[in-house]
Protein backbone atom coordinates (compact mmCIF):
# COMPACT_ATOMS: atom_id res chain seq x y z
CA UNK A 1 0.00 0.00 0.00
CA UNK A 2 1.07 3.61 -0.68
CA UNK A 3 2.12 5.73 2.31
CA UNK A 4 -0.53 8.07 3.66
CA UNK A 5 -0.06 11.74 2.72
CA UNK A 6 1.51 13.91 5.44
CA UNK A 7 -0.90 16.04 7.38
CA UNK A 8 -0.71 19.79 6.82
CA UNK A 9 1.07 21.60 9.65
CA UNK A 10 -1.13 23.38 12.11
CA UNK A 11 -1.50 27.12 11.51
CA UNK A 12 0.89 29.12 13.66
CA UNK A 13 -0.60 31.69 15.92
CA UNK A 14 0.96 35.03 16.80
CA UNK A 15 0.44 36.96 19.97
CA UNK A 16 1.57 40.59 20.03
CA UNK A 17 3.75 41.02 23.12
CA UNK A 18 2.58 44.62 23.46
CA UNK A 19 6.00 46.09 24.33
CA UNK A 20 8.98 46.73 22.12
CA UNK A 21 12.59 47.52 22.95
CA UNK A 22 14.02 50.78 21.61
CA UNK A 23 17.26 49.87 19.88
CA UNK A 24 17.82 53.25 18.21
CA UNK A 25 20.03 54.45 21.06
CA UNK A 26 22.38 51.50 20.48
CA UNK A 27 23.05 52.33 16.82
CA UNK A 28 26.32 54.07 16.02
CA UNK A 29 27.32 55.50 12.69
CA UNK A 30 30.74 55.99 11.26
CA UNK A 31 31.73 58.07 8.29
CA UNK A 32 33.96 56.06 5.98
CA UNK A 33 35.79 57.48 3.00
CA UNK A 34 36.28 54.78 0.39
CA UNK A 35 39.72 54.34 -1.09
CA UNK A 36 40.14 56.14 -4.40
CA UNK A 37 39.37 53.96 -7.39
CA UNK A 38 41.99 53.56 -10.07
CA UNK A 39 41.63 56.23 -12.74
CA UNK A 40 41.94 55.56 -16.46
CA UNK A 41 44.78 58.00 -17.02
CA UNK A 42 47.53 59.85 -15.19
CA UNK A 43 45.55 63.08 -15.38
CA UNK A 44 42.41 61.33 -14.14
CA UNK A 45 44.28 59.82 -11.19
CA UNK A 46 45.62 63.24 -10.20
CA UNK A 47 42.17 64.85 -10.50
CA UNK A 48 40.61 62.05 -8.44
CA UNK A 49 43.24 62.37 -5.73
CA UNK A 50 42.69 66.14 -5.61
CA UNK A 51 38.92 65.67 -5.31
CA UNK A 52 39.30 63.18 -2.43
CA UNK A 53 41.60 65.65 -0.64
CA UNK A 54 38.81 68.24 -0.75
CA UNK A 55 36.13 66.09 0.95
CA UNK A 56 34.50 68.04 3.77
CA UNK A 57 35.58 71.45 2.43
CA UNK A 58 32.90 74.15 2.25
CA UNK A 59 33.04 75.38 -1.35
CA UNK A 60 31.04 75.44 -4.55
CA UNK A 61 31.31 72.88 -7.34
CA UNK A 62 33.55 74.98 -9.57
CA UNK A 63 36.27 75.29 -6.92
CA UNK A 64 36.38 71.49 -6.57
CA UNK A 65 36.98 70.99 -10.29
CA UNK A 66 39.23 74.04 -10.75
CA UNK A 67 41.58 72.70 -8.06
CA UNK A 68 41.51 69.20 -9.57
CA UNK A 69 42.33 70.57 -13.03
CA UNK A 70 45.15 72.73 -11.62
CA UNK A 71 46.59 69.69 -9.80
CA UNK A 72 46.61 67.89 -13.17
CA UNK A 73 48.58 70.74 -14.77
CA UNK A 74 45.82 72.80 -16.37
CA UNK A 75 45.90 76.58 -16.00
CA UNK A 76 42.32 77.53 -15.14
CA UNK A 77 40.72 80.62 -13.70
CA UNK A 78 37.35 81.22 -12.09
CA UNK A 79 35.08 79.48 -14.61
CA UNK A 80 31.51 78.23 -14.92
CA UNK A 81 30.70 74.51 -14.89
CA UNK A 82 30.29 74.46 -18.70
CA UNK A 83 33.62 76.26 -19.20
CA UNK A 84 35.36 73.74 -16.93
CA UNK A 85 33.84 70.79 -18.80
CA UNK A 86 35.32 72.25 -22.00
CA UNK A 87 38.78 71.34 -20.62
CA UNK A 88 37.84 67.74 -21.38
CA UNK A 89 36.59 65.58 -24.21
CA UNK A 90 33.12 64.01 -23.95
CA UNK A 91 33.28 60.25 -23.24
CA UNK A 92 30.61 57.56 -23.08
CA UNK A 93 32.63 55.17 -20.92
CA UNK A 94 33.25 57.13 -17.70
CA UNK A 95 36.35 56.37 -15.67
CA UNK A 96 37.27 57.53 -12.16
CA UNK A 97 38.74 61.03 -12.37
CA UNK A 98 36.47 62.18 -15.21
CA UNK A 99 34.50 65.40 -14.83
CA UNK A 100 30.72 65.20 -14.79
CA UNK A 101 28.75 68.12 -16.18
CA UNK A 102 25.03 68.64 -15.48
CA UNK A 103 23.05 71.26 -17.42
CA UNK A 104 20.76 71.23 -14.37
CA UNK A 105 22.29 69.76 -11.24
CA UNK A 106 18.88 69.40 -9.60
CA UNK A 107 18.67 72.92 -8.17
CA UNK A 108 17.89 74.63 -11.48
CA UNK A 109 21.52 75.61 -12.16
CA UNK A 110 24.45 73.92 -13.94
CA UNK A 111 26.73 71.74 -11.81
CA UNK A 112 30.06 69.92 -12.19
CA UNK A 113 31.62 67.08 -10.18
CA UNK A 114 34.37 64.43 -10.31
CA UNK A 115 33.42 60.80 -11.01
CA UNK A 116 34.83 58.22 -8.57
CA UNK A 117 33.30 55.08 -10.09
CA UNK A 118 30.43 52.74 -9.29
CA UNK A 119 27.82 55.44 -9.98
CA UNK A 120 29.27 57.79 -7.34
CA UNK A 121 30.89 61.22 -7.57
CA UNK A 122 32.51 63.87 -5.42
CA UNK A 123 30.32 66.98 -5.42
CA UNK A 124 30.85 70.39 -3.86
CA UNK A 125 28.13 72.89 -3.14
CA UNK A 126 25.91 70.23 -1.54
CA UNK A 127 24.14 70.57 1.82
CA UNK A 128 25.47 74.01 2.71
CA UNK A 129 28.35 74.01 0.23
CA UNK A 130 29.89 70.81 1.61
CA UNK A 131 32.13 68.60 -0.51
CA UNK A 132 30.65 65.11 -0.31
CA UNK A 133 30.36 61.74 -2.03
CA UNK A 134 26.93 61.26 -3.58
CA UNK A 135 25.29 59.64 -6.58
CA UNK A 136 26.50 60.62 -10.03
CA UNK A 137 22.89 60.65 -11.27
CA UNK A 138 21.52 64.10 -10.45
CA UNK A 139 19.16 66.56 -12.08
CA UNK A 140 19.39 66.54 -15.86
CA UNK A 141 21.74 63.56 -15.78
CA UNK A 142 25.50 63.27 -16.09
CA UNK A 143 27.60 64.05 -19.15
CA UNK A 144 31.18 62.82 -18.70
CA UNK A 145 34.34 64.62 -19.84
CA UNK A 146 37.92 63.35 -19.66
CA UNK A 147 40.65 65.96 -19.22
Backbone as numpy.savetxt, mean C-alpha at the origin, in Angstrom:
# Nx Ny Nz CAx CAy CAz Cx Cy Cz
-27.79 -61.03 5.37 -28.62 -59.81 5.37 -27.76 -58.56 5.37
-28.26 -57.49 4.76 -27.55 -56.20 4.69 -27.59 -55.53 6.05
-26.50 -54.78 6.39 -26.51 -54.08 7.68 -27.59 -53.01 7.70
-28.11 -52.76 8.86 -29.15 -51.75 9.03 -28.53 -50.37 8.88
-29.24 -49.42 8.23 -28.68 -48.07 8.09 -28.48 -47.43 9.46
-27.40 -46.59 9.55 -27.11 -45.90 10.81 -28.20 -44.88 11.10
-28.51 -44.75 12.34 -29.52 -43.78 12.75 -28.94 -42.38 12.64
-29.76 -41.42 12.28 -29.33 -40.02 12.19 -28.98 -39.54 13.59
-27.91 -38.72 13.70 -27.55 -38.21 15.02 -28.65 -37.30 15.55
-28.76 -37.29 16.85 -29.76 -36.43 17.48 -29.38 -34.97 17.25
-30.38 -34.12 17.09 -30.13 -32.69 16.88 -29.47 -32.11 18.13
-28.42 -31.34 17.91 -27.73 -30.70 19.03 -28.55 -29.51 19.50
-28.51 -29.28 20.77 -29.22 -28.12 21.29 -28.20 -27.12 21.79
-28.55 -25.85 21.76 -27.66 -24.78 22.17 -28.36 -23.96 23.23
-27.66 -23.71 24.30 -28.19 -22.85 25.34 -27.27 -21.65 25.46
-27.82 -20.47 25.29 -27.06 -19.23 25.40 -26.63 -19.05 26.85
-25.31 -18.93 27.11 -24.87 -18.79 28.50 -25.25 -17.45 29.11
-25.58 -16.47 28.30 -26.05 -15.19 28.83 -24.96 -14.22 29.22
-23.72 -14.64 29.38 -22.62 -13.72 29.70 -21.47 -13.99 28.75
-20.75 -12.97 28.43 -19.64 -13.08 27.49 -18.43 -12.36 28.06
-17.26 -12.93 27.87 -16.04 -12.29 28.33 -15.65 -11.19 27.35
-15.09 -10.12 27.83 -14.60 -9.03 26.98 -13.11 -9.24 26.76
-12.76 -9.68 25.56 -11.37 -9.95 25.25 -10.67 -8.76 24.60
-11.41 -7.69 24.30 -10.81 -6.57 23.58 -9.66 -5.93 24.34
-9.68 -5.99 25.68 -8.59 -5.37 26.44 -7.32 -6.19 26.38
-7.42 -7.45 25.92 -6.24 -8.31 25.85 -5.57 -8.27 24.48
-6.12 -7.53 23.53 -5.57 -7.48 22.19 -4.52 -6.39 22.11
-3.35 -6.74 21.60 -2.30 -5.74 21.39 -2.01 -5.66 19.91
-1.66 -4.49 19.46 -1.30 -4.31 18.06 0.15 -3.88 17.97
0.74 -4.19 16.86 2.12 -3.82 16.63 2.26 -3.37 15.19
2.87 -2.24 15.00 3.11 -1.75 13.66 4.36 -2.42 13.11
4.22 -3.05 11.97 5.34 -3.75 11.36 5.57 -3.17 9.97
6.79 -2.82 9.70 7.16 -2.34 8.37 7.75 -3.51 7.60
7.12 -3.90 6.51 7.66 -5.03 5.76 9.00 -4.68 5.13
9.81 -5.69 4.93 11.10 -5.48 4.28 10.87 -5.03 2.85
11.69 -4.12 2.35 11.51 -3.68 0.97 11.61 -4.84 -0.01
10.71 -4.84 -0.96 10.74 -5.85 -2.02 11.85 -5.50 -3.00
12.32 -6.49 -3.70 13.37 -6.25 -4.70 12.79 -5.46 -5.87
13.46 -4.40 -6.26 13.01 -3.58 -7.37 13.57 -4.13 -8.67
12.93 -3.74 -9.77 13.31 -4.25 -11.09 14.62 -3.66 -11.57
14.96 -2.46 -11.14 16.16 -1.81 -11.65 16.90 -1.12 -10.52
18.13 -0.69 -10.81 18.91 0.03 -9.82 18.21 1.30 -9.38
17.65 2.04 -10.33 16.92 3.27 -10.01 15.69 2.97 -9.17
14.97 1.90 -9.52 13.79 1.52 -8.77 14.13 1.12 -7.35
15.23 0.41 -7.16 15.66 0.00 -5.82 15.99 1.22 -4.97
16.65 2.21 -5.56 16.99 3.43 -4.83 15.73 4.20 -4.46
14.79 4.31 -5.40 13.55 5.03 -5.12 12.74 4.33 -4.03
12.71 3.00 -4.08 11.98 2.24 -3.07 12.61 2.42 -1.69
13.91 2.36 -1.62 14.61 2.56 -0.35 14.34 3.95 0.21
14.36 4.95 -0.66 14.07 6.33 -0.23 12.64 6.44 0.30
11.70 5.80 -0.37 10.29 5.86 0.07 10.13 5.20 1.43
10.75 4.03 1.63 10.68 3.37 2.94 11.26 4.25 4.04
12.34 4.96 3.73 12.97 5.83 4.73 12.07 6.99 5.14
11.08 7.30 4.32 10.19 8.43 4.62 8.92 8.01 5.36
8.72 6.72 5.62 7.51 6.28 6.32 7.37 7.03 7.65
6.16 7.50 7.91 5.88 8.23 9.14 6.06 9.74 9.03
6.74 10.20 7.98 6.95 11.64 7.81 5.64 12.33 7.45
5.44 13.53 7.96 4.27 14.34 7.62 4.64 15.20 6.42
4.09 14.86 5.26 4.41 15.57 4.02 3.37 15.23 2.97
3.36 15.97 1.88 2.41 15.63 0.82 3.05 14.64 -0.15
2.24 14.14 -1.07 2.69 13.07 -1.97 3.84 13.49 -2.87
3.88 14.75 -3.27 4.93 15.17 -4.20 6.30 15.16 -3.53
6.35 15.49 -2.25 7.65 15.48 -1.55 8.20 14.06 -1.49
7.34 13.08 -1.22 7.76 11.67 -1.20 8.47 11.31 -2.50
7.83 11.59 -3.62 8.36 11.18 -4.92 9.52 12.06 -5.35
9.48 13.36 -5.05 10.61 14.23 -5.38 11.88 13.72 -4.70
11.78 13.37 -3.41 12.96 12.88 -2.69 13.44 11.55 -3.25
12.50 10.68 -3.62 12.88 9.39 -4.20 13.59 9.58 -5.54
13.07 10.49 -6.37 13.71 10.76 -7.65 15.10 11.38 -7.47
15.22 12.31 -6.51 16.53 12.92 -6.24 17.53 11.85 -5.79
17.08 10.95 -4.91 17.97 9.87 -4.43 18.45 9.02 -5.59
17.62 8.87 -6.62 17.99 8.08 -7.80 18.75 8.89 -8.84
19.11 10.13 -8.52 19.96 10.93 -9.40 19.25 11.89 -10.32
17.94 12.05 -10.16 17.20 12.99 -11.00 17.17 14.36 -10.33
17.34 15.40 -11.12 17.27 16.77 -10.62 15.84 17.27 -10.80
15.09 17.30 -9.70 13.70 17.72 -9.77 13.46 18.87 -8.81
12.50 19.71 -9.18 12.09 20.80 -8.32 10.74 20.50 -7.71
10.04 21.53 -7.32 8.72 21.40 -6.72 7.71 21.22 -7.84
7.29 19.97 -8.09 6.46 19.66 -9.24 5.13 19.05 -8.82
4.19 19.04 -9.76 2.89 18.42 -9.55 3.02 16.90 -9.74
2.02 16.14 -9.29 2.07 14.69 -9.52 2.25 14.32 -10.99
1.54 14.97 -11.90 1.66 14.65 -13.32 3.06 14.98 -13.84
3.65 16.08 -13.40 5.00 16.44 -13.83 6.02 15.43 -13.31
5.82 14.92 -12.10 6.74 13.92 -11.56 6.63 12.61 -12.33
5.41 12.21 -12.67 5.22 10.98 -13.43 5.93 11.05 -14.77
6.04 12.26 -15.33 6.70 12.44 -16.63 8.19 12.10 -16.58
8.76 11.95 -15.38 10.16 11.52 -15.25 10.31 10.04 -15.55
9.18 9.35 -15.72 9.22 7.93 -16.00 8.56 7.59 -17.33
8.60 6.31 -17.64 7.97 5.76 -18.84 6.81 4.88 -18.39
5.62 5.04 -18.99 4.49 4.19 -18.58 4.83 2.71 -18.77
4.44 1.88 -17.79 4.65 0.44 -17.86 3.36 -0.28 -17.48
3.18 -1.46 -18.05 1.99 -2.26 -17.71 2.32 -3.39 -16.76
3.60 -3.60 -16.48 4.01 -4.64 -15.54 4.73 -3.98 -14.36
3.99 -3.45 -13.40 4.63 -2.68 -12.32 5.61 -3.51 -11.51
6.70 -2.85 -11.14 7.73 -3.44 -10.29 7.93 -2.55 -9.08
8.35 -3.11 -7.95 8.64 -2.28 -6.79 9.62 -1.16 -7.15
9.31 0.04 -6.69 10.12 1.22 -7.00 9.53 2.07 -8.10
8.51 1.57 -8.81 7.84 2.37 -9.84 6.98 3.45 -9.20
6.81 4.54 -9.90 5.88 5.59 -9.46 4.47 5.19 -9.88
3.50 5.61 -9.07 2.10 5.38 -9.42 1.42 6.74 -9.48
0.85 7.05 -10.63 0.12 8.31 -10.81 -1.38 8.03 -10.81
-2.13 8.89 -10.14 -3.59 8.83 -10.10 -4.13 10.18 -10.57
-4.94 10.19 -11.62 -5.57 11.45 -12.05 -6.46 11.98 -10.93
-7.07 11.06 -10.18 -7.87 11.41 -9.00 -7.51 10.40 -7.93
-6.78 10.84 -6.92 -6.33 9.95 -5.87 -7.39 9.59 -4.86
-8.65 9.92 -5.14 -9.74 9.59 -4.22 -10.26 10.79 -3.46
-9.53 11.89 -3.49 -9.96 13.10 -2.80 -10.26 14.21 -3.81
-10.42 13.83 -5.08 -10.74 14.81 -6.11 -9.54 15.55 -6.66
-8.33 15.14 -6.29 -7.11 15.79 -6.78 -6.12 14.72 -7.25
-5.20 15.07 -8.14 -4.17 14.11 -8.57 -3.30 13.68 -7.38
-2.71 12.50 -7.51 -1.90 11.92 -6.43 -0.79 11.09 -7.06
0.33 10.94 -6.35 1.44 10.11 -6.81 2.01 9.35 -5.62
2.48 8.13 -5.87 3.00 7.27 -4.80 4.11 6.40 -5.38
4.70 5.55 -4.52 5.75 4.61 -4.93 5.23 3.20 -4.69
5.28 2.37 -5.72 4.80 0.99 -5.63 5.80 0.13 -4.87
5.30 -0.71 -3.94 6.20 -1.60 -3.19 5.98 -3.07 -3.53
4.96 -3.36 -4.35 4.68 -4.73 -4.72 3.45 -5.27 -4.02
2.94 -6.38 -4.51 1.81 -7.08 -3.92 0.59 -6.18 -3.73
0.36 -5.25 -4.67 -0.80 -4.38 -4.61 -0.72 -3.28 -3.56
0.46 -3.03 -3.01 0.64 -2.02 -1.96 1.57 -0.91 -2.46
1.43 0.26 -1.83 2.26 1.41 -2.20 2.56 2.24 -0.96
3.59 3.06 -1.08 3.89 4.06 -0.05 3.30 5.36 -0.55
2.40 5.92 0.27 1.70 7.16 -0.05 2.04 8.21 0.99
2.15 9.45 0.58 2.23 10.58 1.51 0.98 11.41 1.32
0.69 12.24 2.30 -0.49 13.08 2.23 -1.74 12.34 2.70
-1.58 11.21 3.36 -2.71 10.42 3.83 -2.93 10.69 5.33
-4.17 10.65 5.76 -4.48 10.75 7.19 -3.68 11.86 7.89
-3.89 13.08 7.48 -3.16 14.19 8.09 -1.74 14.33 7.56
-1.57 14.08 6.30 -0.28 14.20 5.60 0.75 13.16 6.01
0.33 12.04 6.60 1.27 10.99 6.98 1.75 10.21 5.76
2.95 9.67 5.87 3.50 8.79 4.86 3.29 7.37 5.36
2.49 6.60 4.61 2.03 5.29 5.06 2.05 4.27 3.93
1.94 3.01 4.31 1.74 1.93 3.34 0.24 1.68 3.25
-0.27 1.68 2.02 -1.70 1.45 1.79 -1.85 0.80 0.42
-3.07 0.46 0.08 -3.33 -0.18 -1.21 -2.89 0.71 -2.37
-2.49 0.07 -3.45 -2.13 0.81 -4.66 -3.37 1.16 -5.47
-4.51 0.61 -5.13 -5.73 0.83 -5.90 -6.59 1.90 -5.23
-6.38 3.14 -5.62 -7.11 4.28 -5.08 -7.82 5.04 -6.19
-8.83 5.79 -5.81 -9.46 6.75 -6.71 -9.65 6.27 -8.13
-9.07 7.00 -9.06 -9.24 6.72 -10.49 -8.47 5.49 -10.94
-7.68 4.93 -10.06 -6.89 3.75 -10.40 -5.46 4.11 -10.74
-4.54 3.18 -10.52 -3.12 3.46 -10.71 -2.68 3.40 -12.16
-1.75 4.28 -12.50 -1.03 4.24 -13.77 0.45 4.24 -13.36
1.17 3.22 -13.80 2.55 3.00 -13.33 3.57 3.60 -14.29
4.63 4.20 -13.70 5.71 4.80 -14.47 7.05 4.32 -13.87
7.97 3.96 -14.74 9.29 3.54 -14.29 10.31 4.60 -14.66
11.02 5.09 -13.64 12.03 6.15 -13.84 13.32 5.56 -14.37
